[in-house]
Amino acid sequence: MTGAGMMDCKKALEEAGGDFDKAVEVLRKQGQKLSLKRADREAKEGAVIAMTSHNRNNGVLVRLSCETDFVAKNEDFVNFAKSITELALKHLPADTEALLALPYEGTLTIGEKITEQVGVIGEKVEVSHYSKLETAAGQGQVLPYIHMGNRAGVIVALNLEGPEYMDAGKNVAMQIAAMRPVALDKDGVSADLIEKEIEIGKEQARQEGKPEAMLEKIAIGKLNKFYQESTLLNQSYVKDGKFTVAQYLESLHKDLTVTAFKHVELG
């Protein structure tokens, strides 16, 4: 029932004087100790799960992390990640903390179940990413994409509803997974990142021997190239390079566009 090793279960039952419920609590406490003991370990492996509701008005993205590829590929671990994601989709909690507080089974919360699994698996396990996208009925749809056997996931929101745009949503989600845009368009790029790119552009021009008075202008030109390469709607569409992503969507419907996206990957 607990998934713990036979000897661990035996010792827990002995410690609990044969009381089954107390023995389960003992195992959970062992997991808590192990969780604290392994808190400084890196959990770079895991499973990324993307799901959307039946009406496609809501989507969630969850990354359940662990330490090794061996655990990440285990069917029970992947199913555990999926069960957490299903609860996230059902309740749409505000943040990771609220997600971990959701009831999982019996009296356990998701967070407590994860702690229990630390004891069972013997590795650090954590929800290292949770995000969601929501659209109002009649105002668009959210579509999911899982890349490379749960190693990356995307949810993308389109402004138009209808099954005729589902392939477009999947194609754009695949673009996001492959090209890793930093924002939807240039308006979504943070001021800090813009400043960083301008400084990089200036230094590159300086290294090329360009006059100091020209550095700002050259850097702005490089920034525009950065927008083309690193913002989703301005990127070259990977399936047909004669279009940008925005132009590809407009070729399907003049008003079709992406309103938001979320992307997470392992590593």
Backbone hydrogen bonds, N-H to C=O, Kabsch-Sander energy under -0.5 kcal/mol:
donor,donor_aa,acceptor,acceptor_aa,energy
9,C,5,G,-2.4
10,K,6,M,-2.5
11,K,7,M,-2.6
12,A,8,D,-2.2
13,L,9,C,-2.5
14,E,10,K,-2.3
15,E,11,K,-2.6
16,A,12,A,-2.0
17,G,14,E,-1.3
18,G,13,L,-3.1
19,D,16,A,-1.3
20,F,18,G,-0.7
23,A,19,D,-2.2
24,V,20,F,-2.2
25,E,21,D,-1.9
26,V,22,K,-2.3
27,L,23,A,-2.2
28,R,24,V,-2.2
29,K,25,E,-2.4
30,Q,26,V,-2.1
31,G,27,L,-2.0
32,Q,28,R,-2.2
33,K,29,K,-2.3
34,L,30,Q,-2.5
35,S,31,G,-2.9
36,L,32,Q,-2.2
37,K,33,K,-2.5
38,R,34,L,-2.0
39,A,36,L,-1.2
41,R,38,R,-1.9
44,K,42,E,-0.7
45,E,66,C,-1.9
47,A,64,L,-2.3
48,V,150,N,-2.5
49,I,47,A,-0.5
49,I,62,V,-3.0
51,M,60,V,-2.2
53,S,58,N,-2.4
56,R,53,S,-1.5
59,G,133,L,-2.4
60,V,51,M,-2.8
61,L,131,S,-2.5
62,V,49,I,-2.6
63,R,129,H,-2.3
64,L,47,A,-2.5
64,L,62,V,-0.6
65,S,63,R,-0.7
65,S,126,E,-3.3
66,C,45,E,-2.0
72,A,68,T,-2.0
73,K,69,D,-1.9
74,N,71,V,-1.5
78,V,74,N,-2.2
79,N,75,E,-2.5
80,F,76,D,-2.0
81,A,77,F,-2.3
82,K,78,V,-2.2
83,S,79,N,-2.4
84,I,80,F,-2.0
85,T,81,A,-2.1
86,E,82,K,-2.5
87,L,83,S,-1.7
88,A,84,I,-2.2
89,L,85,T,-2.4
90,K,86,E,-2.0
91,H,87,L,-2.3
92,L,88,A,-2.8
99,L,95,D,-2.1
100,L,96,T,-2.6
101,A,97,E,-1.0
102,L,99,L,-1.5
104,Y,108,L,-3.2
105,E,108,L,-0.8
108,L,105,E,-2.4
110,I,102,L,-2.3
111,G,100,L,-2.9
113,K,109,T,-2.3
114,I,110,I,-2.4
115,T,111,G,-2.0
116,E,112,E,-2.2
117,Q,113,K,-2.2
118,V,114,I,-1.7
119,G,115,T,-1.3
120,V,116,E,-1.6
121,I,117,Q,-3.4
122,G,118,V,-2.5
126,E,65,S,-1.7
128,S,63,R,-1.8
128,S,126,E,-1.0
129,H,63,R,-1.1
131,S,61,L,-1.9
133,L,59,G,-2.5
135,T,57,N,-3.1
139,Q,136,A,-2.4
141,Q,158,L,-1.6
142,V,56,R,-3.1
143,L,156,V,-2.6
145,Y,154,V,-2.0
147,H,152,A,-3.2
151,R,147,H,-1.4
152,A,147,H,-1.4
153,G,264,V,-2.7
154,V,145,Y,-2.7
155,I,262,K,-2.0
156,V,143,L,-2.4
157,A,260,A,-2.9
158,L,141,Q,-3.0
158,L,156,V,-0.5
159,N,257,T,-1.8
165,Y,162,G,-1.7
166,M,163,P,-1.5
169,G,165,Y,-2.1
170,K,166,M,-2.3
171,N,167,D,-2.7
172,V,168,A,-2.4
173,A,169,G,-2.3
174,M,170,K,-2.5
175,Q,171,N,-1.9
176,I,172,V,-2.4
177,A,173,A,-2.3
178,A,174,M,-2.1
179,M,175,Q,-3.2
180,R,176,I,-2.1
182,V,230,S,-2.9
183,A,230,S,-0.9
188,G,185,D,-1.9
189,V,186,K,-1.2
194,I,190,S,-2.2
195,E,191,A,-2.6
196,K,192,D,-2.2
197,E,193,L,-2.6
198,I,194,I,-2.4
199,E,195,E,-2.2
200,I,196,K,-2.3
201,G,197,E,-2.6
202,K,198,I,-2.5
203,E,199,E,-2.3
204,Q,200,I,-2.5
205,A,201,G,-2.3
206,R,202,K,-2.6
207,Q,203,E,-2.5
208,E,204,Q,-1.3
209,G,206,R,-1.5
210,K,205,A,-2.4
214,M,211,P,-1.6
215,L,211,P,-0.6
215,L,212,E,-1.0
218,I,214,M,-2.4
219,A,215,L,-2.6
220,I,216,E,-2.1
221,G,217,K,-1.8
222,K,218,I,-2.1
223,L,219,A,-2.1
224,N,220,I,-2.0
225,K,221,G,-1.5
226,F,222,K,-2.1
227,Y,223,L,-2.2
228,Q,224,N,-1.8
229,E,225,K,-1.9
230,S,226,F,-2.5
231,T,227,Y,-1.6
232,L,183,A,-2.6
233,L,184,L,-2.5
234,N,231,T,-1.0
235,Q,231,T,-1.0
235,Q,232,L,-1.2
237,Y,243,F,-2.7
240,D,237,Y,-1.2
243,F,240,D,-2.1
245,V,235,Q,-1.9
246,A,233,L,-2.0
248,Y,244,T,-2.4
249,L,245,V,-2.2
250,E,246,A,-2.2
251,S,247,Q,-1.6
252,L,248,Y,-0.6
252,L,249,L,-1.2
253,H,249,L,-1.7
256,L,253,H,-1.6
259,T,157,A,-2.6
260,A,157,A,-1.0
262,K,155,I,-2.5
264,V,153,G,-2.1
266,L,151,R,-2.5
267,G,44,K,-1.2
